[in-house]
């Protein structure tokens, strides 16, 4: 009898050890699976980037991508041309003192970037593709293209998708969704204000003006532009149309070309230090004879309403437009 009991005990012990071994193996496999799922793929136009964990030290070589980081509560380690950013981009969130300037957007300082020891660099295709190898030798680098050549994709669509990719890269997916939800609420509020204002017309043209060799140049934003989609979302109609697709989202024209749109409201962005309306066009007969000038339907948005930015800049633009249209 004792022999059977001993044999039975041995069988039970073997079963328990086998079960424990299988459980340990399953536990190990689960841990490996968890580690795999925690890796992050960031999709860019020049290839995807794999990160083992959310990026902590990020260098942004374009203002929009620096803004995207700030939008989800992340201070970049380095940013190209901080002085220029502060002149053109006006959002509530600011860089703290730790953020390092890494040269110009067109020619970033590779040595300054390397000294920061980043775990992610974000570049823009048309500026930085030529130094892709150098950047990738420093850290994983993802490139985006805010100017899609595909006519079915608006710059606004690209802005949103890039913002989500950057948020994913730094582990801030939920924060990004909150930012976009707040932006949608801003659009609805701006649209309601404009509807209540009962404007003479909801047709507009949106412009950015500056001097080139002392001559005034005026950019008219086209239907595919990020800014044009913002207009649509707040109940306005951009009447500027072109025969050919403008990949950068604007046409550059002279003052005579504006006669085609003088029945529309004129929204404009111009720097105080380069105000063509107060300087070159002040005594210009064509400008002064336009209906929207004679009827005082020109609406300044300030020089720092950044029309090529991310969701926070889009919010500023929507609020600036509704405020100036309604208050005037």
C-alpha positions as YAML, in Angstrom:
chain: A
units: angstrom
residues:
- id: 1
  name: UNK
  ca: [0.00, 0.00, 0.00]
- id: 2
  name: UNK
  ca: [2.84, 2.33, 0.92]
- id: 3
  name: UNK
  ca: [4.35, 1.70, -2.51]
- id: 4
  name: UNK
  ca: [1.17, 2.86, -4.29]
- id: 5
  name: UNK
  ca: [0.96, 5.99, -2.18]
- id: 6
  name: UNK
  ca: [4.56, 6.81, -3.00]
- id: 7
  name: UNK
  ca: [3.95, 6.25, -6.70]
- id: 8
  name: UNK
  ca: [0.84, 8.43, -6.62]
- id: 9
  name: UNK
  ca: [2.72, 11.21, -4.83]
- id: 10
  name: UNK
  ca: [5.42, 11.10, -7.46]
- id: 11
  name: UNK
  ca: [2.88, 11.41, -10.24]
- id: 12
  name: UNK
  ca: [1.22, 14.38, -8.55]
- id: 13
  name: UNK
  ca: [4.56, 16.08, -8.00]
- id: 14
  name: UNK
  ca: [5.48, 15.59, -11.64]
- id: 15
  name: UNK
  ca: [2.19, 17.06, -12.78]
- id: 16
  name: UNK
  ca: [2.60, 20.10, -10.51]
- id: 17
  name: UNK
  ca: [6.16, 20.69, -11.72]
- id: 18
  name: UNK
  ca: [5.07, 20.41, -15.35]
- id: 19
  name: UNK
  ca: [2.17, 22.80, -14.78]
- id: 20
  name: UNK
  ca: [4.42, 25.28, -13.03]
- id: 21
  name: UNK
  ca: [6.96, 25.02, -15.81]
- id: 22
  name: UNK
  ca: [4.26, 25.67, -18.42]
- id: 23
  name: UNK
  ca: [2.93, 28.60, -16.39]
- id: 24
  name: UNK
  ca: [6.41, 30.09, -16.11]
- id: 25
  name: UNK
  ca: [6.89, 29.67, -19.86]
- id: 26
  name: UNK
  ca: [3.52, 31.30, -20.56]
- id: 27
  name: UNK
  ca: [4.37, 34.13, -18.17]
- id: 28
  name: UNK
  ca: [7.69, 34.70, -19.93]
- id: 29
  name: UNK
  ca: [5.99, 34.70, -23.33]
- id: 30
  name: UNK
  ca: [3.42, 37.21, -22.07]
- id: 31
  name: UNK
  ca: [6.20, 39.45, -20.81]
- id: 32
  name: UNK
  ca: [7.90, 39.28, -24.22]
- id: 33
  name: UNK
  ca: [4.61, 40.04, -25.96]
- id: 34
  name: UNK
  ca: [4.09, 43.02, -23.67]
- id: 35
  name: UNK
  ca: [7.56, 44.32, -24.47]
- id: 36
  name: UNK
  ca: [6.88, 43.94, -28.18]
- id: 37
  name: UNK
  ca: [3.57, 45.78, -28.04]
- id: 38
  name: UNK
  ca: [5.22, 48.65, -26.16]
- id: 39
  name: UNK
  ca: [7.45, 49.47, -29.10]
- id: 40
  name: UNK
  ca: [6.32, 52.41, -31.22]
- id: 41
  name: UNK
  ca: [6.27, 52.81, -34.97]
- id: 42
  name: UNK
  ca: [6.33, 56.40, -36.22]
- id: 43
  name: UNK
  ca: [5.34, 56.65, -39.89]
- id: 44
  name: UNK
  ca: [7.12, 59.26, -41.98]
- id: 45
  name: UNK
  ca: [7.36, 60.09, -45.68]
- id: 46
  name: UNK
  ca: [10.96, 58.87, -45.96]
- id: 47
  name: UNK
  ca: [10.43, 55.70, -43.97]
- id: 48
  name: UNK
  ca: [9.15, 54.56, -40.61]
- id: 49
  name: UNK
  ca: [11.03, 54.85, -37.34]
- id: 50
  name: UNK
  ca: [10.91, 52.19, -34.61]
- id: 51
  name: UNK
  ca: [11.21, 53.33, -31.00]
- id: 52
  name: UNK
  ca: [11.55, 50.89, -28.11]
- id: 53
  name: UNK
  ca: [9.79, 53.37, -25.83]
- id: 54
  name: UNK
  ca: [8.29, 56.88, -26.04]
- id: 55
  name: UNK
  ca: [10.89, 59.47, -27.00]
- id: 56
  name: UNK
  ca: [12.02, 61.66, -24.12]
- id: 57
  name: UNK
  ca: [14.51, 63.99, -25.82]
- id: 58
  name: UNK
  ca: [13.21, 65.26, -29.15]
- id: 59
  name: UNK
  ca: [14.75, 67.79, -31.54]
- id: 60
  name: UNK
  ca: [12.29, 69.57, -33.84]
- id: 61
  name: UNK
  ca: [13.79, 71.12, -36.98]
- id: 62
  name: UNK
  ca: [10.53, 72.75, -38.06]
- id: 63
  name: UNK
  ca: [8.36, 75.13, -36.03]
- id: 64
  name: UNK
  ca: [5.15, 73.17, -36.57]
- id: 65
  name: UNK
  ca: [6.65, 70.05, -35.01]
- id: 66
  name: UNK
  ca: [7.94, 72.02, -32.04]
- id: 67
  name: UNK
  ca: [4.41, 73.35, -31.62]
- id: 68
  name: UNK
  ca: [3.01, 69.82, -31.84]
- id: 69
  name: UNK
  ca: [5.23, 68.76, -28.95]
- id: 70
  name: UNK
  ca: [4.17, 71.71, -26.81]
- id: 71
  name: UNK
  ca: [0.53, 70.94, -27.58]
- id: 72
  name: UNK
  ca: [0.79, 67.58, -25.79]
- id: 73
  name: UNK
  ca: [2.84, 68.94, -22.90]
- id: 74
  name: UNK
  ca: [6.33, 67.97, -24.08]
- id: 75
  name: UNK
  ca: [9.23, 70.42, -24.09]
- id: 76
  name: UNK
  ca: [11.55, 69.72, -27.05]
- id: 77
  name: UNK
  ca: [15.23, 69.28, -26.28]
- id: 78
  name: UNK
  ca: [16.13, 71.45, -29.28]
- id: 79
  name: UNK
  ca: [14.37, 73.63, -31.85]
- id: 80
  name: UNK
  ca: [15.60, 75.27, -35.04]
- id: 81
  name: UNK
  ca: [15.44, 79.09, -35.10]
- id: 82
  name: UNK
  ca: [13.72, 79.84, -31.80]
- id: 83
  name: UNK
  ca: [13.90, 83.59, -32.47]
- id: 84
  name: UNK
  ca: [11.99, 83.21, -35.74]
- id: 85
  name: UNK
  ca: [9.49, 80.91, -34.06]
- id: 86
  name: UNK
  ca: [8.76, 83.54, -31.42]
- id: 87
  name: UNK
  ca: [8.18, 86.16, -34.13]
- id: 88
  name: UNK
  ca: [5.77, 84.13, -36.25]
- id: 89
  name: UNK
  ca: [4.09, 81.63, -33.93]
- id: 90
  name: UNK
  ca: [1.81, 82.90, -31.20]
- id: 91
  name: UNK
  ca: [0.37, 80.24, -28.90]
- id: 92
  name: UNK
  ca: [-0.05, 80.17, -25.13]
- id: 93
  name: UNK
  ca: [2.43, 77.35, -24.58]
- id: 94
  name: UNK
  ca: [6.06, 78.50, -24.48]
- id: 95
  name: UNK
  ca: [9.49, 76.91, -24.52]
- id: 96
  name: UNK
  ca: [11.18, 76.70, -21.15]
- id: 97
  name: UNK
  ca: [14.78, 77.73, -20.55]
- id: 98
  name: UNK
  ca: [16.10, 74.23, -21.18]
- id: 99
  name: UNK
  ca: [15.22, 74.27, -24.89]
- id: 100
  name: UNK
  ca: [18.32, 74.73, -27.06]
- id: 101
  name: UNK
  ca: [18.45, 76.56, -30.38]
- id: 102
  name: UNK
  ca: [19.99, 74.22, -32.98]
- id: 103
  name: UNK
  ca: [20.57, 76.61, -35.87]
- id: 104
  name: UNK
  ca: [18.33, 77.60, -38.74]
- id: 105
  name: UNK
  ca: [15.56, 75.50, -40.18]
- id: 106
  name: UNK
  ca: [17.31, 75.40, -43.54]
- id: 107
  name: UNK
  ca: [20.77, 74.61, -42.15]
- id: 108
  name: UNK
  ca: [20.49, 73.08, -38.68]
- id: 109
  name: UNK
  ca: [23.64, 72.77, -36.60]
- id: 110
  name: UNK
  ca: [24.44, 69.06, -36.58]
- id: 111
  name: UNK
  ca: [27.01, 69.40, -33.80]
- id: 112
  name: UNK
  ca: [24.52, 71.19, -31.56]
- id: 113
  name: UNK
  ca: [21.95, 68.47, -32.23]
- id: 114
  name: UNK
  ca: [24.42, 65.69, -31.44]
- id: 115
  name: UNK
  ca: [25.41, 67.33, -28.15]
- id: 116
  name: UNK
  ca: [21.80, 67.02, -26.98]
- id: 117
  name: UNK
  ca: [21.93, 63.23, -27.45]
- id: 118
  name: UNK
  ca: [18.31, 63.08, -28.64]
- id: 119
  name: UNK
  ca: [16.37, 59.86, -29.00]
- id: 120
  name: UNK
  ca: [14.29, 61.31, -31.87]
- id: 121
  name: UNK
  ca: [14.77, 64.02, -34.49]
- id: 122
  name: UNK
  ca: [11.83, 65.38, -36.47]
- id: 123
  name: UNK
  ca: [12.58, 66.92, -39.85]
- id: 124
  name: UNK
  ca: [10.67, 68.24, -42.83]
- id: 125
  name: UNK
  ca: [11.21, 66.58, -46.19]
- id: 126
  name: UNK
  ca: [11.80, 69.57, -48.44]
- id: 127
  name: UNK
  ca: [14.41, 71.10, -46.12]
- id: 128
  name: UNK
  ca: [16.17, 68.13, -44.56]
- id: 129
  name: UNK
  ca: [16.07, 65.20, -46.96]
- id: 130
  name: UNK
  ca: [19.53, 66.22, -48.19]
- id: 131
  name: UNK
  ca: [21.01, 65.65, -44.70]
- id: 132
  name: UNK
  ca: [19.00, 62.53, -43.88]
- id: 133
  name: UNK
  ca: [22.12, 60.36, -43.51]
- id: 134
  name: UNK
  ca: [23.81, 62.84, -41.17]
- id: 135
  name: UNK
  ca: [20.72, 63.20, -39.00]
- id: 136
  name: UNK
  ca: [20.14, 59.47, -38.80]
- id: 137
  name: UNK
  ca: [23.74, 58.99, -37.68]
- id: 138
  name: UNK
  ca: [22.86, 61.07, -34.61]
- id: 139
  name: UNK
  ca: [19.45, 59.60, -33.70]
- id: 140
  name: UNK
  ca: [16.36, 57.99, -35.23]
- id: 141
  name: UNK
  ca: [14.89, 60.62, -37.56]
- id: 142
  name: UNK
  ca: [11.38, 60.87, -38.95]
- id: 143
  name: UNK
  ca: [10.45, 63.20, -41.81]
- id: 144
  name: UNK
  ca: [7.06, 64.68, -42.63]
- id: 145
  name: UNK
  ca: [5.77, 66.61, -45.64]
- id: 146
  name: UNK
  ca: [3.15, 69.29, -44.90]
- id: 147
  name: UNK
  ca: [2.63, 69.95, -48.61]
- id: 148
  name: UNK
  ca: [1.08, 66.80, -50.13]
- id: 149
  name: UNK
  ca: [1.39, 66.52, -53.88]
- id: 150
  name: UNK
  ca: [-1.74, 64.35, -53.87]
- id: 151
  name: UNK
  ca: [-4.57, 66.76, -54.66]
- id: 152
  name: UNK
  ca: [-7.05, 64.63, -52.71]
- id: 153
  name: UNK
  ca: [-5.18, 65.27, -49.44]
- id: 154
  name: UNK
  ca: [-5.48, 68.73, -47.92]
- id: 155
  name: UNK
  ca: [-2.75, 70.30, -45.85]
- id: 156
  name: UNK
  ca: [-5.18, 70.20, -42.94]
- id: 157
  name: UNK
  ca: [-5.51, 66.41, -43.20]
- id: 158
  name: UNK
  ca: [-1.73, 66.13, -43.23]
- id: 159
  name: UNK
  ca: [-1.42, 68.43, -40.21]
- id: 160
  name: UNK
  ca: [-3.77, 66.28, -38.14]
- id: 161
  name: UNK
  ca: [-2.16, 62.97, -39.11]
- id: 162
  name: UNK
  ca: [1.35, 64.29, -38.42]
- id: 163
  name: UNK
  ca: [0.26, 65.68, -35.06]
- id: 164
  name: UNK
  ca: [-1.07, 62.24, -34.09]
- id: 165
  name: UNK
  ca: [2.16, 60.55, -35.21]
- id: 166
  name: UNK
  ca: [4.28, 62.93, -33.13]
- id: 167
  name: UNK
  ca: [2.00, 62.47, -30.12]
- id: 168
  name: UNK
  ca: [2.31, 58.70, -30.51]
- id: 169
  name: UNK
  ca: [6.11, 59.00, -30.64]
- id: 170
  name: UNK
  ca: [6.20, 60.68, -27.23]
- id: 171
  name: UNK
  ca: [3.49, 58.55, -25.64]
- id: 172
  name: UNK
  ca: [0.82, 61.26, -25.65]
- id: 173
  name: UNK
  ca: [-1.95, 59.78, -27.79]
- id: 174
  name: UNK
  ca: [-4.78, 60.65, -25.37]
- id: 175
  name: UNK
  ca: [-3.51, 64.18, -24.93]
- id: 176
  name: UNK
  ca: [-3.54, 64.65, -28.70]
- id: 177
  name: UNK
  ca: [-7.17, 63.53, -28.91]
- id: 178
  name: UNK
  ca: [-8.05, 66.10, -26.22]
- id: 179
  name: UNK
  ca: [-6.28, 68.86, -28.16]
- id: 180
  name: UNK
  ca: [-8.17, 68.03, -31.36]
- id: 181
  name: UNK
  ca: [-11.49, 67.86, -29.51]
- id: 182
  name: UNK
  ca: [-10.82, 71.31, -28.03]
- id: 183
  name: UNK
  ca: [-9.97, 72.59, -31.50]
- id: 184
  name: UNK
  ca: [-13.28, 71.32, -32.88]
- id: 185
  name: UNK
  ca: [-15.10, 73.10, -30.04]
- id: 186
  name: UNK
  ca: [-13.24, 76.30, -30.92]
- id: 187
  name: UNK
  ca: [-14.42, 76.01, -34.52]
- id: 188
  name: UNK
  ca: [-18.03, 75.54, -33.45]
- id: 189
  name: UNK
  ca: [-17.89, 78.59, -31.17]
- id: 190
  name: UNK
  ca: [-16.27, 80.74, -33.85]
- id: 191
  name: UNK
  ca: [-18.80, 79.59, -36.44]
- id: 192
  name: UNK
  ca: [-21.70, 80.49, -34.13]
- id: 193
  name: UNK
  ca: [-20.29, 83.97, -33.49]
- id: 194
  name: UNK
  ca: [-19.88, 84.63, -37.20]
- id: 195
  name: UNK
  ca: [-23.38, 83.42, -37.97]
- id: 196
  name: UNK
  ca: [-24.81, 85.71, -35.28]
- id: 197
  name: UNK
  ca: [-22.86, 88.68, -36.64]
- id: 198
  name: UNK
  ca: [-24.81, 88.58, -39.92]
- id: 199
  name: UNK
  ca: [-21.92, 89.85, -42.05]
- id: 200
  name: UNK
  ca: [-22.49, 91.52, -45.40]
- id: 201
  name: UNK
  ca: [-20.84, 88.47, -46.95]
- id: 202
  name: UNK
  ca: [-19.18, 85.30, -45.73]
- id: 203
  name: UNK
  ca: [-16.96, 85.25, -48.82]
- id: 204
  name: UNK
  ca: [-13.34, 85.98, -47.95]
- id: 205
  name: UNK
  ca: [-9.83, 85.89, -49.24]
- id: 206
  name: UNK
  ca: [-7.04, 85.15, -46.81]
- id: 207
  name: UNK
  ca: [-3.62, 86.64, -47.45]
- id: 208
  name: UNK
  ca: [-0.10, 86.88, -46.10]
- id: 209
  name: UNK
  ca: [1.89, 89.89, -47.27]
- id: 210
  name: UNK
  ca: [5.53, 90.95, -47.17]
- id: 211
  name: UNK
  ca: [8.17, 92.84, -49.11]
- id: 212
  name: UNK
  ca: [10.47, 91.25, -51.66]
- id: 213
  name: UNK
  ca: [13.18, 93.56, -52.99]
- id: 214
  name: UNK
  ca: [11.10, 96.45, -51.61]
- id: 215
  name: UNK
  ca: [8.12, 95.43, -53.74]
- id: 216
  name: UNK
  ca: [4.91, 94.20, -52.09]
- id: 217
  name: UNK
  ca: [4.07, 90.53, -52.51]
- id: 218
  name: UNK
  ca: [0.74, 89.04, -51.52]
- id: 219
  name: UNK
  ca: [0.04, 85.36, -50.97]
- id: 220
  name: UNK
  ca: [-3.55, 84.28, -51.58]
- id: 221
  name: UNK
  ca: [-4.32, 80.97, -49.91]
- id: 222
  name: UNK
  ca: [-5.83, 78.29, -52.09]
- id: 223
  name: UNK
  ca: [-8.49, 75.65, -51.45]
- id: 224
  name: UNK
  ca: [-6.00, 72.94, -50.42]
- id: 225
  name: UNK
  ca: [-4.28, 75.14, -47.83]
- id: 226
  name: UNK
  ca: [-4.53, 74.37, -44.13]
- id: 227
  name: UNK
  ca: [-5.80, 77.90, -43.55]
- id: 228
  name: UNK
  ca: [-8.53, 77.50, -46.15]
- id: 229
  name: UNK
  ca: [-9.94, 74.47, -44.34]
- id: 230
  name: UNK
  ca: [-10.00, 76.49, -41.11]
- id: 231
  name: UNK
  ca: [-12.09, 79.12, -42.93]
- id: 232
  name: UNK
  ca: [-14.54, 76.46, -44.04]
- id: 233
  name: UNK
  ca: [-14.83, 74.99, -40.53]
- id: 234
  name: UNK
  ca: [-15.89, 78.36, -39.11]
- id: 235
  name: UNK
  ca: [-18.47, 79.06, -41.79]
- id: 236
  name: UNK
  ca: [-16.52, 81.20, -44.25]
- id: 237
  name: UNK
  ca: [-15.98, 80.71, -47.98]
- id: 238
  name: UNK
  ca: [-12.55, 81.17, -49.52]
- id: 239
  name: UNK
  ca: [-13.29, 82.50, -53.01]
- id: 240
  name: UNK
  ca: [-9.74, 82.30, -54.35]
- id: 241
  name: UNK
  ca: [-9.44, 79.60, -56.99]
- id: 242
  name: UNK
  ca: [-6.62, 78.71, -59.34]
- id: 243
  name: UNK
  ca: [-6.40, 76.91, -62.67]
- id: 244
  name: UNK
  ca: [-3.44, 74.86, -61.50]
- id: 245
  name: UNK
  ca: [-2.85, 72.97, -58.26]
- id: 246
  name: UNK
  ca: [-0.67, 74.94, -55.84]
- id: 247
  name: UNK
  ca: [1.23, 72.38, -53.79]
- id: 248
  name: UNK
  ca: [2.25, 74.93, -51.13]
- id: 249
  name: UNK
  ca: [-1.31, 76.16, -50.75]
- id: 250
  name: UNK
  ca: [-0.99, 79.73, -52.01]
- id: 251
  name: UNK
  ca: [-0.59, 81.89, -55.09]
- id: 252
  name: UNK
  ca: [1.70, 84.92, -55.04]
- id: 253
  name: UNK
  ca: [0.07, 87.92, -56.74]
- id: 254
  name: UNK
  ca: [0.34, 91.67, -57.12]
- id: 255
  name: UNK
  ca: [-2.24, 94.22, -56.02]
- id: 256
  name: UNK
  ca: [-3.92, 94.33, -59.45]
- id: 257
  name: UNK
  ca: [-4.96, 90.69, -59.07]
- id: 258
  name: UNK
  ca: [-7.09, 91.60, -56.05]
- id: 259
  name: UNK
  ca: [-9.68, 93.37, -58.19]
- id: 260
  name: UNK
  ca: [-11.15, 89.94, -58.94]
- id: 261
  name: UNK
  ca: [-12.09, 89.53, -55.28]
- id: 262
  name: UNK
  ca: [-13.06, 93.02, -54.14]
- id: 263
  name: UNK
  ca: [-16.59, 91.94, -53.16]
- id: 264
  name: UNK
  ca: [-15.16, 89.56, -50.57]
- id: 265
  name: UNK
  ca: [-13.87, 90.40, -47.10]
- id: 266
  name: UNK
  ca: [-10.09, 90.78, -46.99]
- id: 267
  name: UNK
  ca: [-8.29, 88.93, -44.18]
- id: 268
  name: UNK
  ca: [-4.56, 89.52, -43.94]
- id: 269
  name: UNK
  ca: [-1.45, 88.58, -42.00]
- id: 270
  name: UNK
  ca: [1.45, 91.03, -42.07]
- id: 271
  name: UNK
  ca: [4.39, 91.78, -39.79]
- id: 272
  name: UNK
  ca: [4.43, 95.21, -38.13]
- id: 273
  name: UNK
  ca: [8.04, 95.60, -39.23]
- id: 274
  name: UNK
  ca: [7.12, 94.96, -42.87]
- id: 275
  name: UNK
  ca: [3.60, 96.34, -43.27]
- id: 276
  name: UNK
  ca: [3.11, 96.78, -47.01]
- id: 277
  name: UNK
  ca: [-0.35, 98.27, -46.48]
- id: 278
  name: UNK
  ca: [0.97, 101.17, -44.42]
- id: 279
  name: UNK
  ca: [4.04, 101.60, -46.60]
- id: 280
  name: UNK
  ca: [4.13, 100.53, -50.28]
- id: 281
  name: UNK
  ca: [0.34, 100.43, -50.76]
- id: 282
  name: UNK
  ca: [-0.60, 103.46, -48.68]
- id: 283
  name: UNK
  ca: [-0.98, 105.75, -51.70]
- id: 284
  name: UNK
  ca: [-1.56, 103.05, -54.30]
- id: 285
  name: UNK
  ca: [-4.61, 103.95, -56.41]
- id: 286
  name: UNK
  ca: [-5.51, 100.36, -57.25]
- id: 287
  name: UNK
  ca: [-5.42, 99.31, -53.61]
- id: 288
  name: UNK
  ca: [-7.35, 102.30, -52.37]
- id: 289
  name: UNK
  ca: [-9.98, 101.83, -55.07]
- id: 290
  name: UNK
  ca: [-10.84, 98.24, -54.12]
- id: 291
  name: UNK
  ca: [-14.37, 97.82, -52.72]
- id: 292
  name: UNK
  ca: [-13.21, 96.06, -49.57]
- id: 293
  name: UNK
  ca: [-10.83, 98.95, -48.86]
- id: 294
  name: UNK
  ca: [-13.42, 101.65, -49.56]
- id: 295
  name: UNK
  ca: [-16.00, 99.82, -47.44]
- id: 296
  name: UNK
  ca: [-13.52, 99.11, -44.63]
- id: 297
  name: UNK
  ca: [-13.80, 95.35, -44.95]
- id: 298
  name: UNK
  ca: [-10.08, 94.65, -44.47]
- id: 299
  name: UNK
  ca: [-9.34, 92.64, -41.35]
- id: 300
  name: UNK
  ca: [-5.84, 92.35, -39.82]
- id: 301
  name: UNK
  ca: [-5.01, 89.10, -38.04]
- id: 302
  name: UNK
  ca: [-1.61, 90.15, -36.70]
- id: 303
  name: UNK
  ca: [1.82, 89.13, -37.88]
- id: 304
  name: UNK
  ca: [1.99, 86.13, -35.55]
- id: 305
  name: UNK
  ca: [-1.10, 84.27, -36.76]
- id: 306
  name: UNK
  ca: [0.87, 81.31, -38.12]
- id: 307
  name: UNK
  ca: [-0.98, 79.87, -41.11]
- id: 308
  name: UNK
  ca: [1.32, 76.84, -41.51]
- id: 309
  name: UNK
  ca: [1.21, 75.48, -37.98]
- id: 310
  name: UNK
  ca: [-0.34, 72.73, -35.91]
- id: 311
  name: UNK
  ca: [-3.60, 72.52, -33.94]
- id: 312
  name: UNK
  ca: [-2.71, 75.28, -31.48]
- id: 313
  name: UNK
  ca: [-1.92, 77.72, -34.29]
- id: 314
  name: UNK
  ca: [-5.15, 76.65, -36.01]
- id: 315
  name: UNK
  ca: [-7.02, 77.55, -32.84]
- id: 316
  name: UNK
  ca: [-5.38, 80.97, -32.74]
- id: 317
  name: UNK
  ca: [-6.22, 81.60, -36.40]
- id: 318
  name: UNK
  ca: [-9.88, 80.62, -35.94]
- id: 319
  name: UNK
  ca: [-10.24, 82.84, -32.88]
- id: 320
  name: UNK
  ca: [-8.43, 85.77, -34.49]
- id: 321
  name: UNK
  ca: [-10.65, 85.60, -37.59]
- id: 322
  name: UNK
  ca: [-13.92, 85.39, -35.66]
- id: 323
  name: UNK
  ca: [-12.85, 88.12, -33.24]
- id: 324
  name: UNK
  ca: [-11.79, 90.60, -35.90]
- id: 325
  name: UNK
  ca: [-14.84, 89.98, -38.10]
- id: 326
  name: UNK
  ca: [-17.31, 90.26, -35.23]
- id: 327
  name: UNK
  ca: [-15.70, 93.06, -33.25]
- id: 328
  name: UNK
  ca: [-15.19, 95.24, -36.31]
...
